[in-house]
Amino acid sequence: MTHPQKKKVAVLISGNGSNLQALIDYQRLHADSFEIVTVLSNRPDAYGIERAEKAGIMTIVLDHNDYDSREAFDKMMIGLLDAMEPDLLVLAGFMRILTPEFTQHYAGKMLNIHPSLLPKYPGLNTHQKAIEAGDKEHGLSIHFVTAELDGGPVILQASTEIARDDNAESLQQKVHKLEHLTYPLVVDWFCQDKLCLQDNQVLYQGQTLAAPLTFTDFNIEDDSCENAG
Ligand code: GRF
């Protein structure tokens, strides 16, 4: 049963769902602001579906291979998701390009986490790209979703040093740890009405962000954010 004051969150996944798990754990321990009402996967074999079922969350499996077009698939997703009346859609490793119709429908109500310090490395293989570029640091960005792939206004970034012996896998693990710490916080802020998108800009606690918030060494630099966590 859903709680009337809590924001309804729908999480979209395609795979492992470790970020989903972080959200489930956070919701259990800390969050009065939101409830995950459904988890949708476009892949029937996504392990995240098991995680959701274990947590007693309603799941929707919608195999994109069963649809003739991206438009038809997205239309079906909209119908199923809207039946749950979500306040927020959280993309957590959802590996599908969304149609403009879908992104427009949920404008200002959809977040994504991307494993790079955007605008660096949109798309795939970000860890390898950062290593090959000789970058000293790498990280993640949490952003509002717009029609542009990995291009919406960034809310928060977290970074980690690239060590000399890091490879794509070790770097991915470091970034994943940061993802699990930061994504639930940002979802919580949104659901506490501390965060919104206005005129394509991020408003945090009523202030337009001139630059993304940062999360360094497990401490948020901005004081007001510390309180929010
Ligand atoms: C994460 O690295 C996230 O940044 C990206 O997809 C991955 C999902 O991992 N968007 P998981 O399924 O949450 O473990």
Boltz pocket constraint, residues with backbone or C-beta under 6 A from the ligand:
constraints:
  - pocket:
      binder: B
      contacts: [[A, 13], [A, 15], [A, 16], [A, 17], [A, 18], [A, 19], [A, 20], [A, 91], [A, 92], [A, 93], [A, 94], [A, 113], [A, 114], [A, 115], [A, 140], [A, 176], [A, 179]]
      max_distance: 6.0
